[in-house]
C-alpha cells in the first residue's frame, strides 16, 4: 500500500501545466466535405480562363498615324514621364515657403503598418487572446494547497458514573466516573495537498494532514498524550455521463484557440485595409501633384499666348483680344491656389495613415511622391482568383472558425443532456504515535486504511433546460453555416466587382492616352498656324485657349485613369486577401515569452 501511495504522488507531480491533449491546436480552418461542397456549388459554373490586364496589346489608329512624331507630342504634353515635380506650393501656416520631402510608396506602406493608430491596438489582440488560451489551459495545472489551524478548547461535560454491585465486587456500592467534568484540548492541524483537474472531466487530489494534539482533561489519563496523528488521503472524482471526456472538458481551451486564430485573422484584415488605404492615398497624392503641375503648365502656356497677343496689339490684335487673354491667365492662376490646397490636403491624409514621427501631422512639410505614375500589367484567372480569395480572406476564415466554435458548443450541449452520474472514491491511511517518525511509518505502512466509494445521480425531470440548450446550439451552428455561405457570396461579389474595375480602368488608360495624343496634335497644329498667320482673329485665339485647356484635361484624365487602375489593382488584391503578400509583409505572432516588438515583419521572397 505504501508503494501505491508513493507512486501516485510521483505521478501527480509529473503532470505538466499543459498536458498533451492541449498541445495540438488546429493550425487553421480545415474544410470538411460539407463546406467544400458549398464552394463547389458556388463555383460550378465558372471555368478557368487566364488573361493579362493592363498591357497594350494593339496600337490605336491615332498612334499609328502619329507614330512619326510621338516624341514631339510627348514633349508638348504637360508633365511628361520623368518630369521634376518640385513645384511652388505657396506659403505654409507659418508664412514661410512650403517645404517638401520625397517619399516612395513602399516607405509609406511600411510606416503605416508600423505606426498607424488604428493598428496600435489591433496588433496586440493576438497576444492578448493568447493569454486567454493560457488561462483556459491553466485549469489543468497542478494546484498546491496548504493550511494551518490551531485550536484550543475547554468545555464542561455532564458527569456520568457507574456503581459497582455487592454481589459482583466485594465491598460493592462504590462509584466510578466515566468522563471528566471538563475537557481541555490543544490541537495543531497542518494540511498539504496537490490536486489536478483531469482532461477526462474528473479530479485527483492527494492530501497530507498532520495533527498534533494534547488532551489535559482533569482526572483522566490518555495514551499517548500528546500525540501525532498523520493521515494520507487519495481522492478521485469522475463524472461518468455528463461532463465526461476530453472533448467536453477541453471545449473551452479549443474555443479559446479558435478565438486566438480569429484575432490573428482580424489583425490581418486590419493590415490589409490599412495597406490598401495607404496605397490609394499615395496615388491620390501623386495625382494631386500632377494636377498642380498640369495647371501650372496651363498657366505658362496661356501667359506665353497673352504675351504674344500683347506684342501684336498694335498690329493685328485688338484690346479686347488682349483683355480676354489676360482674363484667361488670371483665372488659371487663381485655379493654381485650389490645386495647391488639394496637394496639402492629400498630403495630410497620407500623414494620418502613416503616423510617422518623421512627418508629423502638425508639421508643415508636404509629402512628395516620387514613384513614377505608371501602370503594371497583371495576369489574372477568374476561377483561381476566387479560390485564392476563399482560402485567404480573413472574413471567410473567421466564418469557418465560427462554425468550428458552434460545433464545439453543440457537442458540449449534447453532452449536457445526459444525467449526472459521478463516481467518487477515497482511500485514507492513518497513523498515531507520540513520536512523529513512528506515526509517519504507521501512516505509510497502511495498517489503518479507510475506504470510501460512492455514486451520485441527478437528473431533472423533463430535462427542459438541457434540451433547449442543445436545440439552441444546433440553431447557432446552422446560422454559422448561413454566415459562411454569405461570406462566400460577398467574396465572389467583391472579386468580380474589382476585377471589372481593373479591366475597365485598363481600357480607360488606353482611351485617355489616345485622346491626349490627338489633342496634343491639334494643339501642335494650331501653334504652327499661329506662327504663320498674318493676323490673329478672336475665333482663333479662343480655339487656341480652349485647345490648351483640352490638352490639360486630357492629360489629367490620363493620370486619373492610371490612379484608378493602380487603386483598383490594390482593391482587387485586398478582396483576394493577398495584398500583404504583394508587399512582402508577414505576421509574427507574439507568445507569452516573446518581447513586445512589432508583429509586422517585412520579408524577402528569397528568404521566405
Beta strands, then each sheet from edge to edge (+ up, - down):
strand 1: 50-53
strand 2: 100-103
strand 3: 143-156
strand 4: 161-163
strand 5: 175-177
strand 6: 182-197
strand 7: 203-215
strand 8: 227-239
strand 9: 366-369
strand 10: 378-381
strand 11: 420-430
strand 12: 449-458
strand 13: 585-587
strand 14: 600-602
sheet 1: 1+ 10-
sheet 2: 2+ 9+
sheet 3: 3+ 6- 7+ 8- 11+ 12-
sheet 4: 4+ 5-
sheet 5: 13+ 14-
end
